[in-house]
Each structure stands twice: as structure tokens, then as C-alpha cells.
Amino acid sequence: MMRLMKSAVSLLLAASLPALADQTSPQMRLLDDLDFPGEGYCIDVPGVGQTARTDLPLVMHNCLPERGSVDRIAEERDGRIYMPAYDACVTALGVWSILPGVPVMLRDCGTNESFLQADQFQKFERTADSQLRLKGSSLCLAAGPDADRTYSPTHRWRTLTMEDCAEVPLSLSAWK
């Protein structure tokens, strides 16, 4: 189902990219720009357009504001982080609970799949420090401490995982 939706979304995005790129839409961005001053890091799906890999864990990538990437739009909606280009929500991976260090992926919003009760692992709350804590847990959405180049020597990426809110530095876990 996700694969079929991804294909349909890719075709729709290709047709409407110029119109959508003109809109100022939010990206989920860290407050701290870390090692990428002026641009910072945003939540991203590996790949772009028809090569987007929604079956892989989400990552942090430099934000690329000049590109107007509709595939990077992420909105806080009813406690979920929704990515409209994929009609899916950021989901922590877990069986009955979430462990520190688990990655996050995109899954249909509100879904409960075999071995992934996604609905309960999609609900976040913003803390006073601007962290995004998974409801009912002590884990927050956090960028990894290390960065490396991507296929482009001018772009950078980091992991995106769930980490203990009290232990992860705000520079890696506070969001705009």
C-alpha cells in the first residue's frame, strides 16, 4: 500500500512541484544549526522524488531551503509529525514500548500493523525546552551527534533516533 501511494505521490509531486515550491511550507528543523550555519538540519526521507525511500528510516539532512522541497514538508498536527507529500506520520519503531536509540520511519497515520502498533508511537508532545517527546515515554526525537557528506560533497546528513530526553543535548533535540 505504501509503495503504491509513494508512486502516486511521486507523480503528483512531479506535476505540481513548481506551484508547491512557491509556497512557504514548514520543515521540521533543529533549533541549533550545528555544523551547517544558516541552514541547519531538517527531517528527511532518504532519496528524492521517485527515488524517495519511505521504507528506510528517516534521517536528518541539511535543510536546502533554496530547493523548496515539498517532499521535506513536515507539520505538527494533533500531536503527530505529518509529512503531506507521503500522507504519513513520523513513527518510532517498537513492539510494545520504545527503546532508546530506535530509528523513526514513515507509516500511515493512526495505523496498527503487525509488530508495530504505530498509532501509539506517532504521538509527540513539545516540552518546555522545545524537545519532541513521545507521549507516555521519556524519549525524544533527536539528531545523531555525528554528520557526514551525502552523495553531494556540499550536503550533510545525520541519524534520527529516539533518545532519553534528559540525556540528549538540546543542540540535538530542540526543534523549531
N, C-alpha and C positions, 0 to 999 in steps of 0.2 A: 504494500500500500504506500509506504513512504517513498519507494523508488518511483512509482507511477506519479505520485504527487510531485516529486522532485523534477521529473521530466516536464510535467505540465507547467510547473512554476518557472523552470528554466526557459521554456518557450515564451511564456507570458512576460518574463523579465526582459528577454531579448527584444520583444516587440515594444515594450513600454519604457525601456531604460532611459531614453532621453527625457521623457516627461517626468519620470520619477526622480531622476538625478537632480532636477532643478528644485525639488522640494528639500527643505531643510528638515531632515529626519534624524532622530537621535541614534547614537551608537552607545552601547554600554561601555563606558571608558573609566579607567582608573583615575583617581584624583591626582596621583603623582605620575609625572611623565617618565620617571625612571631614567633609562639611558637613551630616551628618544625625545629630547626637549622640543616643545612646541607642538608635538603631535601625539605623543603618548601611546598607550596600548588600549585596544578595544577587543571585545569578544568577537571571534570569527569562526566560521566554518572553514575547514581546510578546502582549498580549491576555490574556484570562482565560476559563476555562470553554470554551464553544462558540466563542468568538471567538479562542481561542489560535492563534497563527500559528507553527507549527513549521517552516514553510517560510522564515521570516525569521531573520537572525542573532539570537543570544541577546544580551541586554543586562543591565546592572546596574540594579536598581530598589531604592528604599528597601524594607527587609525586610517591613514590615507584619506584625509578629508577632501583633497582635491579631486579624488576619483568619484565622489558621490555614489558610493557603493550601496545600492539598495539591498544587496544580499547581506549587508552587515547591520542593518537596522535592527535594533533590539529595544523593546519598550517594556516598562514595568506596567503590568495590567493585573489588577486584582491579586497582587502578591506573587504573580508569576513573571518570568522574564520571557516575553513573547517575541519571536522573530517572524514577522509577517511574510517575508519572502518564502518561507518554508512552511508557514502556517503550523508552527511547532513551538514548543517551550523548552527552555534550558532545564535539564533533568539530571540530578545527581544519581549516580549508579549505586544501587544497593538492593538487597533482598528484603530483609525486614527492618534494617537500620542502615545508616550511612557510617562508613569508617573514614577516619582522616586519610587524606591522600587520594580518595577516589576521584576519577575524572567526571566530567559532565558531558552530556550529549544532547542532541535534539530528539524529542519524542513528541507525538501528538499530545496536545494539552489535555489533561484530565484522564489520560488513558491508564489502564491497568493491564499490563502484559504478563505473560508467563515469565517468572523470575525477575520481574521489575514492576513493582507497584508504583508506577511513575507518578500518579496523581499526588501522592504524599511527598514525593521527592522533587516537586516543582514549586513548592510554596515557600517563598522567601519573605523576610521582613527586614526592613532597613533599621540598623541600630543608630544610636546617637552619634557614633563615630563614622557613619555612612558605610558600614560594612553591610553585606547582604547575607544574613544568617538564615539557614534553612530552618523553617518553623519546627519547633519541638526538638531542636538539637543545639549543640554548641559549636556547630561547624559553619564556616563562612566561605563564600566563593572567593578564591584567591589566585592571583597570578604566581607563576613559579619564580624563584629567585634568580634564575639564570636565563639569559637570552642568547639567541644565535641567529645567523642570517637565514634567509629563506632562499628560494630559487633566484631571487634578485639580491645582488650584493648590497643594495640600499635599504632593504626591508629586514625587519627583525620579528621573531616570534618567541613565545614563552608558553609553558604549560598552563592549564587552567584546571584547578582541582578544588576540592572541599578540604579546608584546613581548620584546626581549632582556632576559634575567633580570638581567644585570649593569648595565643602564642604566635600567630602570624602577624608580621609587622603591618601597620596601617598603610605603608607605602605600597604593599602588595594586595591589600584587601579593602581599601576605602574607594567608593565609586561615586562618580558624578551623577 
